[in-house]
Amino acid sequence: MKPSIVTTAKSTNLRNWLTFLLPSLAGLLLFVTPVKLEGQFTIPIALLAGGLKNLLANQLTTIVTVIVTFTGLMTIITKIFQPRYITNHTFLNSLFDITPLWALVRVAGMVFVLSAYFKAGPEQIWSSATGGMVLNDLMPTLFSVFIFAGLLLPLLMNFGLLEVLGTMMTRIMRPLFNLPGRSAIDCIASWLGDGSVGILMTSKQYETSYYTEREAAIIGTTFSIVSITFSLVVIAQVGLGHMFTQFYLTVCFAGLVAALIVPKLPPLSRKKDVFICGKVRTDDDEVIPAGHSALAWGLHQALAKAEKITNPLKVIADGGKNAIDMLFGVLPVVMGIGTVALMITEYTSFFQYLGMPFVPLLELLQIPEAQAASTTMMVGFTDMFVPSILAAAIDNDMTRFVIAALSLTQLIYLSEVGALLLGSKIPVTLPELFVIFILRTLVTLPVIAGVAHIIF
C-alpha cells in the first residue's frame, strides 16, 4: 500500500494548490461531468473517443488488426527467443512476457482478427455474428476509448483528486459496501461514460496498491456498470423506449441489491484484503486524524500528492503507458475470448441448455412465456446485447422488460467487460466470472420481476 502522507506547511503553497486543482478539475470535466448531446447524456471523454472513431472510421479495423497481429507475433517471439531488448526492458517485458495461457489467448486473437479482416478461413470465425462483429463493431470503440482514457487517466489519479473525494466518500462506501471511497469515482465514470473506463481505473489503482485484491475484484465486477447511453439502446431494442425512466430505475435498484449481496458470497468473499505489494489492509488505513474533517484531511493528502509531481513528462509517459498497455494487452484478449464466446452462442445450443433450469424459477415468478425467456438467461454471459435481440421476438411486454433489465444487471459478458477484466491485472478468473454472473442473475431476477409486476 502507499505510505501515509504527512503534510507539511510547504505542501500548502500556491504551486501545490495549482498542481492539484488544475489537472483535477480537468479530470472531473472529462471523466464525470455529464453533457447532453442529441438528447442523450454522456461524458466528454466518450465524446472525444467517438470523434476519433468517426475521424478514423475507414482505417480503424486495419489499425486494430495491425495492433492485435503485432502483439501476437511479439508475444510468440518473446516466449520462444527471450530477446534481451524485451526482457531487459521492464515495461516491454511486462507487456509481452506473459503466462502460456494468456499467450495462447493472444495468438487465438491474432488468428481470429486476421480471419475476420480478410474474411478467410471458416465463416464461423469471421461472420458478422462472431469475429466480424467483434472486429468491426466492438474493437474500434474500445480502441478509441483506450486512447483517450489511457492518456488522460492520470488527471484523475496522479494529482490528488482521488485523495479528496476518496476521503469524503469513505463514510458512504465503507458502511454500505466495505470499499474505499475512491471506488465511487470508478462507478460514476462507468455510469456516465463507459464500463471499460471504470475497469481501466480499477486495474490501475490495484496495480498501484490503492485497492486490495478483494476490493479490485468487487469494484471491477460490481461497479463497472453499464452506461446510460447503452441502456437506452437496450430498451429501444425490445420496443419499450417509452418506459426508459421506469426501466433505468429498475436496473439501478436491482444493481444496488446485487452490490450489497453478491460481494458477501464466494468467490468475491474469499478474496484477500491484501495489496498487490503483499501488504495487508489494516483498519487505520483510512482513519481521519483527530482534529481534521474529512474534507480538510482529504485536502492535506491531495496537496502532499501534488507536491510529489516534479516532472510533468513522467505523468505524460504514464498516460502513454496506460494507453499502450490497454491497446496491446487487452484488445487481443477481447478478440480471442469474444469471438469464441459468440461462436458458442451462434452455432451451438450450449447456452439454451444452461437456461433450461431457469424455467421453473421464471414460472414461480409468474413471468409470461417462461420457456422463451429462459433461452436468454445465460446467453448474456457472451454478449450483453444478445438477450435483447432474442427478446424482441417475444410478444409479452413484461417479459421483454424483465429480459432487458436482467441483461444489464448481469453485468459480466465476455465480448467486452469479461474479456477486459481477464486481460487486466484485476485478480479474477474465467470460472469466477461465470459464478459471479450466475449469482447476479439469481439475485437481480426476483427484484426485477417484482418491480415488473408492479409496473405492468
Secondary structure, 3 states (H helix, E strand, C coil): CCCCCCCCHHHHCHHHHHHHHHHHHHHHHHHCCCEEECCEEECHHHHHHHHHHHHCCCCHHHHHHHHHHHHHHHHHHHHHHCCHHHHCCHHHHHHHCCCHHHHHHHHHHHHHHHHHHHCCCCHHHHCCCCHHHHHHHHHHHHHHHHHHHHHHCHHHHCCCHHHHHHHHHHHHHHHHHCCCCCHHHHHHHHHHCCHHHHHHHHHHHHHCCCCCHHHHHHHHHHCCCCCHHHHHHHHHHCCCHHHHHHHHHHHHHHHHHHHHHHHHCCCHHHCCCECCCCCECCHHHHCCCCCCCHHHHHHHHHHHHHHCCCCHHHHHHHHHHHHHHHHHHCHHHHHHHHHHHHHHHHHCCHHHHHHCCHHHHHHHCCCCCHHHHHHHHCHHHCCCCHHHHHHCCCCCHHHHHHHHHHHHHHCCCCCCHHHHHHHCCCCCCHHHHHHHHHHHHHHHHHHHHHHHHHHC
